[in-house]
Amino acid sequence: MLAAASGIAFAASTGMQEHEVQKMVASCAVCHGSKGEGIEARSAPRLAGLDAAYLESQLNHFAAGARGTQPGDPFGPQMYVIAQSLGPEERKRAAAFYSKRSASAPHATIAKSAAQARGVQAYDGCAACHGADGMGNADIGAPRLAGQADWYILASLKAYRAGGRGYDPADMAGQQMKQAATALADEDLAPVSAYASALGSN
């Protein structure tokens, strides 16, 4: 019922019929889940509740090759192909659709340990852009981390450090994240990923 209501509301806001909305995002749901909750087995992150402008910018970066075309990014190549198959308006509408979805926080995959305090401390540097509550900052293109899968945050940090993300000058936010990820100590990567993910409760 909720999914149907969400689809109708989205259709009304974009001028698309509900069945057109569902058809457009059907291929996304295969990997990202019917609610945009993300599926670890498919290496697909949560999309639900992320800012529409951020989602659209990432799809545009994929389509332009500013993401997904370099070694060191385990998720990018497939998304590069998918984003190129969508037109600019389709990318905008897909982003708007997922920004209106909601999903439960994912199960933790990074075990809590004595290093947990390191995650809290390391996140101080993240909070300036992503917010102390991890809800992100749309004005500067910083996405929500709260409720994002911990494994995906960790993999993203590693991709930034390896040069698989943030390599293109057109991706200014990505280049900033590459610097931020590189500045983190190796032993802080898992703890800060776990802490950021756990900030989300819905």
C-alpha positions in Angstrom: 0.0 0.0 0.0 2.8 2.4 1.0 4.7 1.6 -2.2 1.7 2.2 -4.3 1.0 5.5 -2.6 4.6 6.5 -3.1 4.4 5.6 -6.7 1.2 7.6 -7.3 2.6 10.7 -5.5 5.8 10.4 -7.6 3.9 10.0 -10.8 1.9 13.1 -10.0 5.0 15.2 -9.4 6.7 14.2 -12.6 3.7 13.8 -15.0 4.4 10.1 -15.5 1.9 7.3 -15.1 2.5 5.0 -12.1 3.2 2.0 -14.3 5.8 4.1 -16.2 7.5 4.9 -12.9 7.5 1.3 -11.8 8.8 0.1 -15.2 11.6 2.6 -15.2 13.0 1.7 -11.8 12.3 -2.1 -12.1 15.9 -2.7 -13.3 17.2 -0.7 -10.4 15.2 -2.7 -7.9 16.9 -5.9 -9.0 20.1 -4.8 -7.3 19.0 -2.0 -5.0 15.8 -3.7 -3.6 12.2 -2.9 -4.0 12.4 -0.2 -1.4 15.8 1.0 -2.4 17.2 -0.6 0.7 20.3 -2.0 -1.0 21.4 -5.6 -1.4 24.9 -6.6 -0.2 25.0 -9.7 -2.3 24.7 -7.5 -5.4 27.1 -4.9 -4.0 24.3 -2.4 -4.3 24.0 0.4 -1.6 20.9 1.9 -0.1 19.3 4.6 -2.2 16.2 5.2 -0.2 16.0 8.6 1.4 19.1 10.0 -0.2 18.9 13.6 -1.6 17.5 13.7 -5.1 20.1 16.2 -6.3 22.9 14.0 -5.0 21.5 10.8 -6.6 21.0 12.6 -9.9 24.5 14.0 -9.8 26.0 10.6 -9.2 24.0 9.1 -12.1 25.2 12.0 -14.3 28.8 11.3 -13.2 28.4 7.7 -14.1 26.9 8.5 -17.5 29.7 10.9 -18.2 32.4 8.5 -17.1 33.4 10.6 -14.1 32.5 7.6 -12.0 32.8 3.9 -12.9 35.6 3.9 -15.4 38.7 3.5 -13.2 40.3 0.5 -11.5 39.8 0.5 -7.8 36.0 0.9 -7.8 34.2 -2.5 -7.3 30.8 -1.1 -8.0 31.3 1.5 -10.7 31.6 -0.4 -14.1 28.1 -1.8 -14.0 26.5 1.5 -12.9 28.5 3.2 -15.7 26.7 1.1 -18.3 23.3 1.4 -16.6 23.5 5.2 -16.3 24.5 5.6 -19.9 21.3 3.7 -20.9 19.2 6.4 -19.2 18.5 9.9 -20.6 18.9 13.0 -18.5 15.2 13.2 -17.7 15.1 9.5 -16.7 18.0 10.0 -14.4 16.3 12.9 -12.8 13.1 11.0 -12.3 14.8 7.9 -10.9 16.7 10.1 -8.4 13.4 11.8 -7.4 11.7 8.4 -7.0 14.3 7.0 -4.6 14.7 10.1 -2.6 11.0 9.7 -1.5 11.5 6.0 -0.5 12.1 4.8 3.1 13.8 1.6 4.2 14.9 0.1 7.5 18.6 0.5 8.5 20.7 -2.4 7.3 22.2 -5.1 9.5 25.7 -4.3 10.7 28.4 -6.3 9.0 31.4 -4.8 10.8 31.8 -6.3 14.3 32.0 -3.9 17.2 35.3 -4.0 18.9 37.7 -2.1 21.2 38.4 0.2 18.2 34.8 1.6 18.3 36.0 4.7 20.0 38.3 5.3 17.0 35.2 5.5 14.8 33.6 8.1 17.0 36.8 10.2 17.0 37.4 9.7 13.2 33.9 10.8 12.4 34.5 14.3 13.8 36.2 15.1 10.5 33.3 13.7 8.5 30.7 15.6 10.5 31.7 18.9 8.9 30.1 17.9 5.6 27.9 14.9 6.4 26.5 16.3 9.7 26.9 15.2 13.3 23.7 13.1 12.8 25.0 11.7 9.5 22.0 13.1 7.5 24.2 14.8 4.9 24.2 18.3 3.5 22.4 18.8 0.2 23.8 22.3 -0.2 27.3 21.0 -0.6 26.5 17.6 -2.2 27.3 15.5 0.9 25.1 12.5 1.0 23.4 10.9 4.0 25.6 8.3 5.7 23.2 7.5 8.5 21.5 4.1 7.7 23.8 3.5 4.7 25.3 0.0 4.8 28.5 -0.2 6.7 30.1 -2.4 4.2 29.3 0.1 1.4 30.8 3.0 3.3 33.9 1.0 3.9 34.2 -0.1 0.3 33.6 3.5 -0.8 36.4 4.8 1.4 38.7 2.2 0.0 37.7 3.1 -3.6 38.5 6.8 -2.9 41.9 5.8 -1.5 42.6 3.5 -4.5 41.7 6.2 -7.0 38.6 4.4 -8.2 36.4 7.3 -7.1 37.2 11.1 -7.1 39.5 10.8 -10.0 37.7 13.2 -12.4 38.0 17.0 -12.0 34.3 17.3 -12.9 33.5 15.4 -9.6 34.6 18.1 -7.2 32.8 16.5 -4.2 34.5 13.2 -5.1 37.9 14.8 -5.2 37.3 16.3 -1.7 36.2 12.9 -0.5 39.3 11.3 -2.0 41.5 13.7 0.1 39.4 13.0 3.2 39.6 9.2 2.8 43.3 9.4 2.2 43.8 11.4 5.4 42.2 8.6 7.5 44.4 6.1 9.1 44.0 2.5 7.9 42.8 1.4 11.3 40.1 4.0 11.3 38.3 2.9 8.1 36.2 0.1 9.5 35.4 1.8 12.8 34.3 5.1 11.2 32.2 3.2 8.6 30.4 1.3 11.4 29.8 4.4 13.4 28.4 6.4 10.4 26.1 3.6 9.4 24.8 3.2 12.9 23.7 6.8 13.1 20.7 5.8 11.1 17.6 4.3 12.6 15.2 4.3 9.7 
